[in-house]
């Protein structure tokens, strides 16, 4: 069994150890040590990063009380020095402790139970048993969570010992009964307080405050945590999405939230400077700009349709004089589409349009001829252009994948539909 130094001191980043066993497994060396400060993956928290014997630790996993470290090469000595990546460890301690704070507030403020948690590299998500939250509820949860952070409550981590797990007022039930690691936020630690827990149980107490004034959360958890909530720093809501009829809430916690604030602050400063308005005026100036942009887009769209209509009239005249294939060079795709729409509204049209741009492009066939069945020639013709698409009379259209045989396509089109 490995001595788990990360539980004794989660701020321990450097340690020495002895190799108990080293086995090659799937191209890596699997090491068990007599002691380790590397936290193994579990409880939604990724494995620690760092160096062991000067080598990068590829992975850390646990199995029935054993902790295994994976390296690319077998160490040449049995006595090793470990160096845990402190920035990575602190980041995930902030995520984990921050998540406990959020889950406690979600339960207290909104009656929402935490169903699942995921701690990713750039966010922490909490899935809850609610299907929707109004914006004001999210803001209240964020505010209450940051109040707990600022209050700098102590965080206790301990085993239930000989105290039945059923006596602890857990936020969420656990299936385990022995050697259950508990994380408590606020109040006086309930560790070894069997009599107080028994008295509270007899009094049918059902909330944290009845057990010990000041307790804000108590949950079973095998992760590593900060010593005080103030070290979390900041909690910021990011977004939400629905999953299987439940809400998944995304949060930025700790230094991640500060970095996000810094980035957005710098961005808004640049925007305000570019628009020559203070921060308070950015929104109104943005709305004015978007309104003007919408009007400009409408004018451009109308102009594009007018230009396309004129071009369609020109093509119509040429088509009636016998020309069947019309080639465009790097025409705007929207302009090309408007031309095809305009042409398809004319009677007595039978032609093919090709728009070539950088070895690819668009094609369109417009035909009002009776008994024109493009599908008969479709595969043979489109294969020349690596073309995709379809349609029905009078308009077929799609994309071009290659242009090397564009002249062959034009000749075969005229032959097929002459």
Number of C-alpha atoms within 10 A of each C-alpha: 12 15 16 20 17 19 19 13 13 20 19 17 18 17 16 16 18 16 15 14 13 19 12 14 9 7 10 17 20 22 20 22 23 16 19 28 24 32 26 24 16 14 14 15 20 21 21 22 21 21 19 24 19 12 16 16 21 17 20 22 18 16 8 6 10 15 24 22 23 24 23 14 13 17 17 8 9 14 13 18 14 21 22 22 15 16 11 15 24 20 16 26 23 25 30 26 26 29 24 24 24 23 25 26 24 23 17 16 12 15 13 17 19 21 15 12 20 19 19 13 12 11 17 22 22 21 23 23 15 17 15 15 12 7 8 9 14 17 13 15 22 19 16 20 23 22 16 20 21 16 12 17 20 17 22 20 25 20 17 22 15 11 19 14 21 12 16 23 21 19 20 14 12 13 8 10 13 13 13 19 17 21 23 24 26 22 19 16 17 20 16 14 12 17 10 14 23 16 13 19 17 10 11 10 14 13 15 19 14 16 22 17 11 14 21 22 25 24 22 23 19 18 24 24 28 22 20 18 25 19 19 28 18 22 27 21 19 14 12 17 13 13 11 7 12 15 20 25 20 21 25 22 27 23 19 21 20 16 12 14 13 12 12 12 13 12 12 15 16 13 16 19 13 9 14 12 15 13 14 9 12 18 13 11 15 14 11 12 13 12 12 12 12 12 12 12 12 12 12 12 15 12 12 18 19 16 15 22 19 14 17 21 16 11 21 22 12 13 18 13 9 12 15 23 19 16 14 15 11 15 16 12 13 13 18 22 18 20 23 23 17 18 25 21 13 15 12 16 21 23 23 23 21 24 20 21 17 9 11 18 22 24 26 22 25 25 25 17 14 8 8 13 14 21 13 10 13 16 13 12 19 18 15 19 23 15 22 16 14 15 13 13 16 20 19 20 21 15 20 24 17 18 19 12 12 16 12 12 19 19 12 16 19 14 9 12 15 9
